[in-house]
Amino acid sequence: DGRRKVWQLIWKCDIPPSVHNFAWRVVVDSLPTWKNKHKRGLETSDLCPLCDTEAEDNFYPFVRCPLGRDLWHTMMVVWSLPDIDTIEHTGREW
């Protein structure tokens, strides 16, 4: 409904519109993840196609997938990102 702090954070950031859109799609669970495609009958499996160990939802590729974690640690060298182990999946809008 637009009153949550995550929306304020997303829309007030000085970032390109495509990044706003991507962040919004993460929050509302509309990315074409394997889990979402599987729910719609577009894929036979919901497992991550890169590591094949867990269902790929919005959270998995960024925080739990071994390859995503490696990317996160690489980006931490350049940007001030939080420690990946402090990020929790608290629901659809983590």
N, CA, C and O atoms as CSV, one atom per row, in Angstrom:
chain,resi,resn,atom,element,x,y,z
A,1,ASP,N,N,0.806,-1.204,0.000
A,1,ASP,CA,C,0.000,0.000,0.000
A,1,ASP,C,C,0.847,1.267,0.000
A,1,ASP,O,O,0.297,2.364,0.092
A,2,GLY,N,N,2.156,1.149,-0.100
A,2,GLY,CA,C,3.020,2.312,-0.196
A,2,GLY,C,C,3.460,2.901,1.126
A,2,GLY,O,O,4.234,3.858,1.127
A,3,ARG,N,N,3.002,2.375,2.256
A,3,ARG,CA,C,3.367,2.954,3.550
A,3,ARG,C,C,4.561,2.250,4.195
A,3,ARG,O,O,5.094,2.737,5.192
A,4,ARG,N,N,4.977,1.143,3.658
A,4,ARG,CA,C,6.096,0.429,4.259
A,4,ARG,C,C,7.416,1.126,3.950
A,4,ARG,O,O,7.567,1.767,2.910
A,5,LYS,N,N,8.355,0.991,4.858
A,5,LYS,CA,C,9.647,1.671,4.700
A,5,LYS,C,C,10.404,1.189,3.473
A,5,LYS,O,O,11.164,1.950,2.876
A,6,VAL,N,N,10.203,-0.071,3.089
A,6,VAL,CA,C,10.919,-0.579,1.924
A,6,VAL,C,C,10.548,0.211,0.678
A,6,VAL,O,O,11.405,0.462,-0.169
A,7,TRP,N,N,9.281,0.609,0.553
A,7,TRP,CA,C,8.874,1.393,-0.607
A,7,TRP,C,C,9.539,2.756,-0.595
A,7,TRP,O,O,9.990,3.234,-1.636
A,8,GLN,N,N,9.605,3.391,0.572
A,8,GLN,CA,C,10.259,4.692,0.677
A,8,GLN,C,C,11.725,4.575,0.275
A,8,GLN,O,O,12.254,5.426,-0.440
A,9,LEU,N,N,12.372,3.518,0.739
A,9,LEU,CA,C,13.778,3.302,0.404
A,9,LEU,C,C,13.959,3.120,-1.098
A,9,LEU,O,O,14.855,3.717,-1.695
A,10,ILE,N,N,13.122,2.306,-1.700
A,10,ILE,CA,C,13.249,2.030,-3.135
A,10,ILE,C,C,13.019,3.286,-3.966
A,10,ILE,O,O,13.846,3.627,-4.811
A,11,TRP,N,N,11.914,3.974,-3.737
A,11,TRP,CA,C,11.542,5.071,-4.625
A,11,TRP,C,C,12.334,6.354,-4.372
A,11,TRP,O,O,12.392,7.208,-5.256
A,12,LYS,N,N,12.943,6.518,-3.202
A,12,LYS,CA,C,13.707,7.734,-2.926
A,12,LYS,C,C,15.180,7.615,-3.310
A,12,LYS,O,O,15.896,8.617,-3.322
A,13,CYS,N,N,15.638,6.412,-3.621
A,13,CYS,CA,C,17.042,6.230,-3.997
A,13,CYS,C,C,17.335,6.920,-5.324
A,13,CYS,O,O,16.513,6.916,-6.240
A,14,ASP,N,N,18.513,7.505,-5.406
A,14,ASP,CA,C,18.952,8.140,-6.641
A,14,ASP,C,C,19.632,7.082,-7.512
A,14,ASP,O,O,20.858,7.011,-7.597
A,15,ILE,N,N,18.805,6.272,-8.149
A,15,ILE,CA,C,19.289,5.179,-8.988
A,15,ILE,C,C,18.502,5.180,-10.294
A,15,ILE,O,O,17.437,5.791,-10.378
A,16,PRO,N,N,19.020,4.502,-11.308
A,16,PRO,CA,C,18.304,4.459,-12.588
A,16,PRO,C,C,16.925,3.800,-12.437
A,16,PRO,O,O,16.735,2.952,-11.565
A,17,PRO,N,N,15.977,4.186,-13.277
A,17,PRO,CA,C,14.635,3.599,-13.209
A,17,PRO,C,C,14.631,2.083,-13.325
A,17,PRO,O,O,13.795,1.421,-12.710
A,18,SER,N,N,15.542,1.529,-14.098
A,18,SER,CA,C,15.575,0.071,-14.241
A,18,SER,C,C,15.911,-0.613,-12.913
A,18,SER,O,O,15.436,-1.717,-12.648
A,19,VAL,N,N,16.722,0.034,-12.085
A,19,VAL,CA,C,17.051,-0.521,-10.771
A,19,VAL,C,C,15.852,-0.391,-9.839
A,19,VAL,O,O,15.575,-1.299,-9.055
A,20,HIS,N,N,15.137,0.734,-9.919
A,20,HIS,CA,C,13.883,0.872,-9.159
A,20,HIS,C,C,12.932,-0.263,-9.515
A,20,HIS,O,O,12.348,-0.901,-8.639
A,21,ASN,N,N,12.787,-0.504,-10.808
A,21,ASN,CA,C,11.876,-1.541,-11.281
A,21,ASN,C,C,12.299,-2.922,-10.783
A,21,ASN,O,O,11.469,-3.709,-10.327
A,22,PHE,N,N,13.587,-3.204,-10.875
A,22,PHE,CA,C,14.093,-4.501,-10.411
A,22,PHE,C,C,13.821,-4.677,-8.915
A,22,PHE,O,O,13.337,-5.727,-8.492
A,23,ALA,N,N,14.129,-3.665,-8.124
A,23,ALA,CA,C,13.902,-3.749,-6.677
A,23,ALA,C,C,12.422,-3.949,-6.373
A,23,ALA,O,O,12.065,-4.748,-5.507
A,24,TRP,N,N,11.562,-3.224,-7.085
A,24,TRP,CA,C,10.120,-3.383,-6.899
A,24,TRP,C,C,9.691,-4.811,-7.222
A,24,TRP,O,O,8.883,-5.396,-6.502
A,25,ARG,N,N,10.235,-5.375,-8.313
A,25,ARG,CA,C,9.873,-6.745,-8.693
A,25,ARG,C,C,10.366,-7.759,-7.674
A,25,ARG,O,O,9.711,-8.779,-7.459
A,26,VAL,N,N,11.507,-7.503,-7.041
A,26,VAL,CA,C,11.971,-8.393,-5.973
A,26,VAL,C,C,10.981,-8.356,-4.814
A,26,VAL,O,O,10.578,-9.400,-4.300
A,27,VAL,N,N,10.594,-7.157,-4.410
A,27,VAL,CA,C,9.715,-6.990,-3.255
A,27,VAL,C,C,8.342,-7.626,-3.475
A,27,VAL,O,O,7.788,-8.230,-2.555
A,28,VAL,N,N,7.795,-7.500,-4.667
A,28,VAL,CA,C,6.454,-8.043,-4.913
A,28,VAL,C,C,6.483,-9.463,-5.484
A,28,VAL,O,O,5.450,-9.977,-5.914
A,29,ASP,N,N,7.640,-10.088,-5.492
A,29,ASP,CA,C,7.790,-11.479,-5.935
A,29,ASP,C,C,7.312,-11.677,-7.372
A,29,ASP,O,O,6.562,-12.608,-7.666
A,30,SER,N,N,7.757,-10.787,-8.265
A,30,SER,CA,C,7.357,-10.940,-9.665
A,30,SER,C,C,8.542,-11.196,-10.595
A,30,SER,O,O,8.412,-11.071,-11.813
A,31,LEU,N,N,9.689,-11.550,-10.030
A,31,LEU,CA,C,10.813,-11.925,-10.884
A,31,LEU,C,C,10.531,-13.293,-11.506
A,31,LEU,O,O,9.836,-14.113,-10.906
A,32,PRO,N,N,11.062,-13.542,-12.693
A,32,PRO,CA,C,10.833,-14.843,-13.321
A,32,PRO,C,C,11.748,-15.925,-12.739
A,32,PRO,O,O,12.559,-16.519,-13.450
A,33,THR,N,N,11.603,-16.164,-11.452
A,33,THR,CA,C,12.408,-17.201,-10.807
A,33,THR,C,C,11.903,-18.566,-11.245
A,33,THR,O,O,10.794,-18.692,-11.764
A,34,TRP,N,N,12.722,-19.581,-11.033
A,34,TRP,CA,C,12.307,-20.933,-11.407
A,34,TRP,C,C,11.106,-21.370,-10.576
A,34,TRP,O,O,10.250,-22.108,-11.065
A,35,LYS,N,N,11.036,-20.925,-9.340
A,35,LYS,CA,C,9.883,-21.267,-8.499
A,35,LYS,C,C,8.605,-20.654,-9.068
A,35,LYS,O,O,7.581,-21.333,-9.154
A,36,ASN,N,N,8.653,-19.374,-9.458
A,36,ASN,CA,C,7.481,-18.719,-10.035
A,36,ASN,C,C,7.093,-19.350,-11.377
A,36,ASN,O,O,5.909,-19.546,-11.650
A,37,LYS,N,N,8.088,-19.668,-12.213
A,37,LYS,CA,C,7.787,-20.293,-13.496
A,37,LYS,C,C,7.220,-21.702,-13.300
A,37,LYS,O,O,6.342,-22.132,-14.047
A,38,HIS,N,N,7.723,-22.409,-12.298
A,38,HIS,CA,C,7.220,-23.754,-12.006
A,38,HIS,C,C,5.759,-23.698,-11.546
A,38,HIS,O,O,4.946,-24.535,-11.938
A,39,LYS,N,N,5.433,-22.700,-10.707
A,39,LYS,CA,C,4.047,-22.532,-10.250
A,39,LYS,C,C,3.097,-22.325,-11.423
A,39,LYS,O,O,1.940,-22.744,-11.369
A,40,ARG,N,N,3.574,-21.690,-12.469
A,40,ARG,CA,C,2.725,-21.392,-13.629
A,40,ARG,C,C,2.793,-22.477,-14.709
A,40,ARG,O,O,2.207,-22.344,-15.783
A,41,GLY,N,N,3.523,-23.552,-14.397
A,41,GLY,CA,C,3.619,-24.665,-15.335
A,41,GLY,C,C,4.576,-24.433,-16.489
A,41,GLY,O,O,4.510,-25.135,-17.497
A,42,LEU,N,N,5.475,-23.447,-16.355
A,42,LEU,CA,C,6.427,-23.148,-17.421
A,42,LEU,C,C,7.725,-23.932,-17.297
A,42,LEU,O,O,8.483,-24.029,-18.262
A,43,GLU,N,N,7.989,-24.489,-16.128
A,43,GLU,CA,C,9.189,-25.296,-15.895
A,43,GLU,C,C,8.786,-26.576,-15.174
A,43,GLU,O,O,7.779,-26.611,-14.467
A,44,THR,N,N,9.571,-27.612,-15.357
A,44,THR,CA,C,9.270,-28.890,-14.708
A,44,THR,C,C,9.826,-28.961,-13.293
A,44,THR,O,O,9.403,-29.803,-12.500
A,45,SER,N,N,10.766,-28.089,-12.974
A,45,SER,CA,C,11.388,-28.083,-11.650
A,45,SER,C,C,11.512,-26.655,-11.158
A,45,SER,O,O,11.583,-25.718,-11.953
A,46,ASP,N,N,11.539,-26.492,-9.836
A,46,ASP,CA,C,11.752,-25.155,-9.277
A,46,ASP,C,C,13.166,-24.994,-8.728
A,46,ASP,O,O,13.474,-23.973,-8.113
A,47,LEU,N,N,14.031,-25.988,-8.941
A,47,LEU,CA,C,15.400,-25.926,-8.425
A,47,LEU,C,C,16.247,-24.911,-9.189
A,47,LEU,O,O,16.069,-24.703,-10.389
A,48,CYS,N,N,17.159,-24.296,-8.471
A,48,CYS,CA,C,18.098,-23.345,-9.068
A,48,CYS,C,C,18.831,-24.031,-10.226
A,48,CYS,O,O,19.416,-25.096,-10.030
A,49,PRO,N,N,18.811,-23.446,-11.420
A,49,PRO,CA,C,19.464,-24.087,-12.552
A,49,PRO,C,C,20.994,-24.055,-12.484
A,49,PRO,O,O,21.660,-24.774,-13.229
A,50,LEU,N,N,21.549,-23.236,-11.604
A,50,LEU,CA,C,23.005,-23.141,-11.504
A,50,LEU,C,C,23.602,-24.149,-10.532
A,50,LEU,O,O,24.632,-24.759,-10.819
A,51,CYS,N,N,22.954,-24.326,-9.374
A,51,CYS,CA,C,23.530,-25.225,-8.373
A,51,CYS,C,C,22.669,-26.462,-8.125
A,51,CYS,O,O,23.152,-27.454,-7.579
A,52,ASP,N,N,21.385,-26.408,-8.525
A,52,ASP,CA,C,20.475,-27.549,-8.441
A,52,ASP,C,C,20.318,-28.091,-7.023
A,52,ASP,O,O,20.179,-29.299,-6.830
A,53,THR,N,N,20.341,-27.189,-6.018
A,53,THR,CA,C,20.238,-27.676,-4.642
A,53,THR,C,C,18.982,-27.230,-3.915
A,53,THR,O,O,18.491,-27.955,-3.050
A,54,GLU,N,N,18.443,-26.051,-4.240
A,54,GLU,CA,C,17.245,-25.540,-3.564
A,54,GLU,C,C,16.342,-24.855,-4.576
A,54,GLU,O,O,16.767,-24.513,-5.679
A,55,ALA,N,N,15.084,-24.661,-4.180
A,55,ALA,CA,C,14.149,-23.934,-5.032
A,55,ALA,C,C,14.627,-22.495,-5.186
A,55,ALA,O,O,15.033,-21.856,-4.215
A,56,GLU,N,N,14.574,-21.995,-6.413
A,56,GLU,CA,C,15.015,-20.632,-6.684
A,56,GLU,C,C,13.837,-19.675,-6.542
A,56,GLU,O,O,13.026,-19.529,-7.456
A,57,ASP,N,N,13.755,-19.021,-5.377
A,57,ASP,CA,C,12.777,-17.962,-5.165
A,57,ASP,C,C,13.516,-16.632,-5.225
A,57,ASP,O,O,14.684,-16.601,-5.613
A,58,ASN,N,N,12.867,-15.536,-4.851
A,58,ASN,CA,C,13.526,-14.219,-4.896
A,58,ASN,C,C,14.752,-14.133,-4.007
A,58,ASN,O,O,15.705,-13.426,-4.336
A,59,PHE,N,N,14.745,-14.825,-2.912
A,59,PHE,CA,C,15.820,-14.743,-1.924
A,59,PHE,C,C,17.029,-15.594,-2.325
A,59,PHE,O,O,18.175,-15.176,-2.158
A,60,TYR,N,N,16.765,-16.763,-2.842
A,60,TYR,CA,C,17.814,-17.752,-3.060
A,60,TYR,C,C,18.995,-17.289,-3.921
A,60,TYR,O,O,20.134,-17.420,-3.472
A,61,PRO,N,N,18.788,-16.757,-5.124
A,61,PRO,CA,C,19.955,-16.440,-5.957
A,61,PRO,C,C,20.839,-15.337,-5.402
A,61,PRO,O,O,22.024,-15.266,-5.728
A,62,PHE,N,N,20.276,-14.478,-4.568
A,62,PHE,CA,C,21.052,-13.349,-4.046
A,62,PHE,C,C,21.773,-13.664,-2.745
A,62,PHE,O,O,22.828,-13.093,-2.469
A,63,VAL,N,N,21.219,-14.562,-1.946
A,63,VAL,CA,C,21.750,-14.745,-0.597
A,63,VAL,C,C,22.147,-16.190,-0.274
A,63,VAL,O,O,23.105,-16.407,0.467
A,64,ARG,N,N,21.445,-17.156,-0.802
A,64,ARG,CA,C,21.703,-18.543,-0.408
A,64,ARG,C,C,22.505,-19.349,-1.426
A,64,ARG,O,O,23.290,-20.213,-1.036
A,65,CYS,N,N,22.329,-19.091,-2.703
A,65,CYS,CA,C,23.036,-19.847,-3.740
A,65,CYS,C,C,24.544,-19.619,-3.595
A,65,CYS,O,O,24.978,-18.479,-3.432
A,66,PRO,N,N,25.339,-20.674,-3.652
A,66,PRO,CA,C,26.804,-20.501,-3.527
A,66,PRO,C,C,27.367,-19.512,-4.552
A,66,PRO,O,O,28.265,-18.736,-4.224
A,67,LEU,N,N,26.865,-19.527,-5.759
A,67,LEU,CA,C,27.370,-18.590,-6.777
A,67,LEU,C,C,26.935,-17.159,-6.476
A,67,LEU,O,O,27.703,-16.221,-6.691
A,68,GLY,N,N,25.719,-16.985,-5.985
A,68,GLY,CA,C,25.251,-15.663,-5.595
A,68,GLY,C,C,26.037,-15.109,-4.418
A,68,GLY,O,O,26.333,-13.916,-4.361
A,69,ARG,N,N,26.373,-15.991,-3.476
A,69,ARG,CA,C,27.165,-15.572,-2.317
A,69,ARG,C,C,28.559,-15.126,-2.752
A,69,ARG,O,O,29.096,-14.147,-2.234
A,70,ASP,N,N,29.139,-15.855,-3.708
A,70,ASP,CA,C,30.452,-15.456,-4.228
A,70,ASP,C,C,30.382,-14.081,-4.873
A,70,ASP,O,O,31.270,-13.252,-4.677
A,71,LEU,N,N,29.328,-13.839,-5.641
A,71,LEU,CA,C,29.154,-12.528,-6.264
A,71,LEU,C,C,29.001,-11.442,-5.207
A,71,LEU,O,O,29.596,-10.371,-5.327
A,72,TRP,N,N,28.207,-11.710,-4.174
A,72,TRP,CA,C,28.000,-10.749,-3.089
A,72,TRP,C,C,29.341,-10.375,-2.455
A,72,TRP,O,O,29.625,-9.195,-2.245
A,73,HIS,N,N,30.164,-11.385,-2.151
A,73,HIS,CA,C,31.455,-11.112,-1.529
A,73,HIS,C,C,32.376,-10.316,-2.460
A,73,HIS,O,O,33.147,-9.475,-1.998
A,74,THR,N,N,32.300,-10.574,-3.744
A,74,THR,CA,C,33.086,-9.810,-4.706
A,74,THR,C,C,32.621,-8.356,-4.742
A,74,THR,O,O,33.445,-7.444,-4.795
A,75,MET,N,N,31.295,-8.134,-4.712
A,75,MET,CA,C,30.769,-6.767,-4.724
A,75,MET,C,C,31.110,-6.027,-3.436
A,75,MET,O,O,31.233,-4.802,-3.449
A,76,MET,N,N,31.266,-6.746,-2.325
A,76,MET,CA,C,31.621,-6.107,-1.058
A,76,MET,C,C,32.987,-5.434,-1.108
A,76,MET,O,O,33.258,-4.513,-0.338
A,77,VAL,N,N,33.842,-5.891,-2.011
A,77,VAL,CA,C,35.158,-5.278,-2.160
A,77,VAL,C,C,35.010,-3.845,-2.677
A,77,VAL,O,O,35.793,-2.966,-2.313
A,78,VAL,N,N,34.016,-3.614,-3.518
A,78,VAL,CA,C,33.818,-2.313,-4.142
A,78,VAL,C,C,32.805,-1.453,-3.390
A,78,VAL,O,O,33.017,-0.255,-3.203
A,79,TRP,N,N,31.689,-2.075,-2.954
A,79,TRP,CA,C,30.602,-1.336,-2.324
A,79,TRP,C,C,30.449,-1.702,-0.862
A,79,TRP,O,O,30.859,-2.779,-0.429
A,80,SER,N,N,29.867,-0.812,-0.127
A,80,SER,CA,C,29.603,-1.043,1.291
A,80,SER,C,C,28.284,-1.816,1.421
A,80,SER,O,O,27.212,-1.219,1.519
A,81,LEU,N,N,28.377,-3.113,1.421
A,81,LEU,CA,C,27.208,-3.984,1.552
A,81,LEU,C,C,27.207,-4.624,2.926
A,81,LEU,O,O,28.266,-4.812,3.523
A,82,PRO,N,N,26.025,-4.963,3.437
A,82,PRO,CA,C,25.984,-5.648,4.734
A,82,PRO,C,C,26.537,-7.061,4.607
A,82,PRO,O,O,26.570,-7.637,3.519
A,83,ASP,N,N,26.966,-7.600,5.725
A,83,ASP,CA,C,27.428,-8.987,5.748
A,83,ASP,C,C,26.269,-9.876,5.309
A,83,ASP,O,O,25.170,-9.788,5.857
A,84,ILE,N,N,26.514,-10.711,4.341
A,84,ILE,CA,C,25.455,-11.542,3.768
A,84,ILE,C,C,24.814,-12.468,4.804
A,84,ILE,O,O,23.643,-12.824,4.669
A,85,ASP,N,N,25.557,-12.856,5.825
A,85,ASP,CA,C,25.011,-13.750,6.850
A,85,ASP,C,C,24.027,-13.056,7.786
A,85,ASP,O,O,23.346,-13.719,8.568
A,86,THR,N,N,23.943,-11.725,7.714
A,86,THR,CA,C,22.985,-11.009,8.557
A,86,THR,C,C,21.637,-10.812,7.865
A,86,THR,O,O,20.682,-10.343,8.485
A,87,ILE,N,N,21.560,-11.169,6.591
A,87,ILE,CA,C,20.319,-10.993,5.839
A,87,ILE,C,C,19.440,-12.217,6.074
A,87,ILE,O,O,19.862,-13.353,5.859
A,88,GLU,N,N,18.221,-11.967,6.515
A,88,GLU,CA,C,17.307,-13.050,6.843
A,88,GLU,C,C,16.114,-13.050,5.907
A,88,GLU,O,O,15.651,-12.002,5.456
A,89,HIS,N,N,15.638,-14.229,5.632
A,89,HIS,CA,C,14.415,-14.368,4.840
A,89,HIS,C,C,13.256,-14.382,5.820
A,89,HIS,O,O,12.974,-15.398,6.456
A,90,THR,N,N,12.589,-13.245,5.934
A,90,THR,CA,C,11.512,-13.108,6.915
A,90,THR,C,C,10.138,-13.156,6.251
A,90,THR,O,O,9.126,-12.835,6.875
A,91,GLY,N,N,10.112,-13.545,5.020
A,91,GLY,CA,C,8.849,-13.607,4.304
A,91,GLY,C,C,9.034,-13.123,2.898
A,91,GLY,O,O,10.158,-12.895,2.453
A,92,ARG,N,N,7.935,-12.962,2.193
A,92,ARG,CA,C,8.006,-12.590,0.788
A,92,ARG,C,C,8.731,-11.275,0.564
A,92,ARG,O,O,9.394,-11.112,-0.460
A,93,GLU,N,N,8.627,-10.344,1.481
A,93,GLU,CA,C,9.258,-9.039,1.316
A,93,GLU,C,C,10.507,-8.891,2.188
A,93,GLU,O,O,10.665,-7.884,2.878
A,94,TRP,N,N,11.366,-9.861,2.160
A,94,TRP,CA,C,12.564,-9.849,2.992
A,94,TRP,C,C,13.350,-8.603,2.736
A,94,TRP,O,O,14.402,-8.401,3.342
